[in-house]
């Protein structure tokens, strides 16, 4: 469930802004289909600790590496 959620989040955000900065709400909304609110928060915090995303301020974040975000955006459910 985590990989489909990350893929959904990246599809919802990659290319959505000229300056890649997204709100926590973007993260929540994109992953609603896959995770409950507790899991969404845990996944966000894990991604922060692993360096996949970086916090801009209290309410915005960005992908640390656009190549990872673009890769995740291309994944479909069940793809390896």
C-alpha positions, 0 to 999 in steps of 0.5 A: 500500500505504501508504494501505490500511495507514494506513486499517487502523491507524486502523480498529484504533485510532479509538474504541478508547480513551477517552483516545486513546493506542495502543501501537507494537504496535497500529500493527504489528498493524494494518498486518501485512497490508499492510507488512513490519516495515521498512516499518511502522517507516518509515511510523510514523516518516514519520507522526511527522515529518509530524505525523500522529501524536505520541509520548506516550512511548517506547511509546505514540502518538496521532493528532494530528488525530482528524478525519484518523484518522476519515477514514482509518478510513472508507476502503476499499481502492480508494476515492479 
